[in-house]
């Protein structure tokens, strides 16, 4: 999610990758925050790997300070582990983390995320487990909603997502998984006391989505932290059913494609493109499981708008970003980006139609633009600390902190 910014996590997350890449004699000496820590404070922020046990998991317990439009400031702690599979080329790092946080808006977060590679990279095991107590706002359904449509919503959320991918060719993987999301103690109240879109859609005190997923994955990025080129493709079909304990029968299709085009030069200029679509069909998904802004796995869609700003039965998103280093030593960088999003309208919505960009068949496209700075934390793993500011339409804007590149 976008609200998590374990700033110090980056100092440890990819420590096992130090020494992975050889220095390029044609480039200026590269610099990162670890180098500055050693130079200025004689503090080794990123420990070196144990050469006698290169595959031994490395553990760290770290504090975190986070910020996001939907959460404000949040404090917490994180337990991390990083390692490489045994007897396997050290090209794909396995990670696991446990995060606990509390925000200024009285939100509680507990999450455990894992991305584990087995020996020979034959299997990739992905886990996403969460508990959130989350008072926030929702804006209704469809692409015509305005900030004035906001209503308070509170809920508890339990998530258990487990997916296993297996290699079927050199860079294609086929996967299957089990997905479970439970929302309970749900409450939604509008300031004027009138029924909300949540009420009209069918609000209940609790909802459950339980089902299975089948997906195809192709990752040609090389380094997912900060790709220098290549592409990424993920297509996943999800089937949710009452037979597995769900509140309703419904289906979903995810499409995620990213392309990175190097422009060359000493400052590593690059164009990056992202297309993300999420469509539900074949039944009514629970309101809080409908596609929405920043509702993707890592909560990165829709810079310029807050979490959940637009929600509908389908979500369509595109983004382009220009990336460049500001210093030839790689310590500082900058990005400039533009995005656009829309959701399918719901005929029961109470939102008043408005024009942001001339709508086609009643659909409104909402743009966002912005820029940000990058600070290199680990030069060998190419990990960045990202700070972005973006402006959306209709009075929306936001400051965003992130781990590595947004996509």
ZIGI-V114224 format. One record per residue. N is the residue number from 1. PHI is phi in whole degrees, -180 to 180 (999 if undefined). Layout:
# ZIGI-V114224
N;PHI
N;PHI
This chain:
# ZIGI-V114224
1;999
2;-72
3;-80
4;-92
5;-135
6;-73
7;-55
8;-76
9;-58
10;-62
11;-70
12;-114
13;-57
14;-116
15;-62
16;-68
17;-88
18;-63
19;84
20;-70
21;-108
22;-78
23;-69
24;-96
25;-67
26;-87
27;-109
28;-61
29;-56
30;-83
31;-133
32;-140
33;-64
34;-63
35;-61
36;-66
37;-62
38;-71
39;-73
40;-91
41;-118
42;55
43;-114
44;-90
45;-71
46;-118
47;-62
48;-74
49;-72
50;-78
51;-64
52;-80
53;-136
54;-65
55;-103
56;-71
57;-59
58;-107
59;-113
60;-152
61;-116
62;-133
63;-80
64;-144
65;-127
66;-125
67;-153
68;-161
69;-58
70;-86
71;-122
72;68
73;-80
74;-140
75;-120
76;-179
77;-143
78;-142
79;-108
80;-126
81;-143
82;-133
83;-166
84;-108
85;-61
86;-71
87;53
88;-138
89;-52
90;-82
91;-117
92;-134
93;-87
94;-89
95;-135
96;-149
97;-150
98;-121
99;-121
100;-131
101;-148
102;-143
103;-107
104;-67
105;-97
106;63
107;-99
108;-115
109;-127
110;-135
111;-143
112;-130
113;-121
114;-144
115;-142
116;-111
117;-104
118;-92
119;-56
120;75
121;58
122;-74
123;-127
124;-124
125;-111
126;-115
127;-127
128;-143
129;-123
130;-145
131;-134
132;-128
133;-106
134;-134
135;-73
136;-156
137;-129
138;-130
139;-114
140;97
141;-114
142;99
143;-90
144;-101
145;-68
146;-120
147;-60
148;-68
149;-81
150;-62
151;-138
152;-71
153;-139
154;-129
155;-166
156;-106
157;-134
158;-116
159;-126
160;-137
161;-119
162;-136
163;-132
164;-125
165;-107
166;-127
167;-70
168;-117
169;-159
170;-58
171;-133
172;-104
173;-131
174;-113
175;-136
176;-142
177;-161
178;-117
179;-125
180;-140
181;-131
182;-124
183;-110
184;-146
185;53
186;-81
187;-141
188;-141
189;-135
190;-86
191;-62
192;-89
193;78
194;-83
195;-60
196;-99
197;-60
198;-59
199;-62
200;-67
201;-70
202;125
203;-74
204;-129
205;-71
206;-155
207;-150
208;-137
209;-119
210;-138
211;-171
212;-123
213;-134
214;-130
215;-142
216;-118
217;-128
218;-137
219;-123
220;-114
221;-81
222;80
223;-119
224;-70
225;-63
226;-161
227;-61
228;-97
229;173
230;91
231;-153
232;-141
233;-138
234;-138
235;-124
236;-139
237;-104
238;-123
239;-124
240;-108
241;-145
242;-66
243;-63
244;-104
245;99
246;-77
247;-76
248;-156
249;-96
250;-160
251;-134
252;-147
253;-130
254;-107
255;-135
256;-135
257;-129
258;-135
259;-135
260;-124
261;-118
262;-67
263;-104
264;81
265;94
266;-70
267;-96
268;51
269;-68
270;-156
271;-108
272;-126
273;-128
274;-140
275;-124
276;-137
277;-128
278;-144
279;-125
280;-108
281;-163
282;70
283;143
284;-99
285;-75
286;-55
287;-52
288;-77
289;-106
290;-72
291;-58
292;-157
293;-57
294;61
295;-94
296;-69
297;-54
298;-103
299;65
300;-110
301;-75
302;81
303;-58
304;111
305;-136
306;-83
307;-55
308;76
309;-60
310;-123
311;-144
312;-169
313;-77
314;-141
315;-128
316;-129
317;-144
318;-144
319;-149
320;-130
321;-141
322;-102
323;-122
324;-154
325;-78
326;-98
327;-128
328;-68
329;-82
330;81
331;-68
332;-118
333;-145
334;-147
335;-136
336;-134
337;-142
338;-141
339;-139
340;-149
341;-144
342;-153
343;-131
344;-69
345;-79
346;-118
347;-65
348;-90
349;-68
350;-94
351;-66
352;-84
353;-58
354;-139
355;-112
356;-102
357;-123
358;-46
359;-74
360;-111
361;55
362;83
363;-90
364;-107
365;-98
366;-109
367;-90
368;-146
369;-137
370;180
371;-156
372;-165
373;-114
374;-128
375;-124
376;-74
377;-98
378;-136
379;-69
380;-77
381;-88
382;60
383;-89
384;-117
385;-96
386;-114
387;-129
388;-125
389;-127
390;-137
391;-120
392;-108
393;-90
394;70
395;91
396;-87
397;-165
398;-173
399;-105
400;-131
401;-110
402;-150
403;-98
404;61
405;-77
406;-65
407;-152
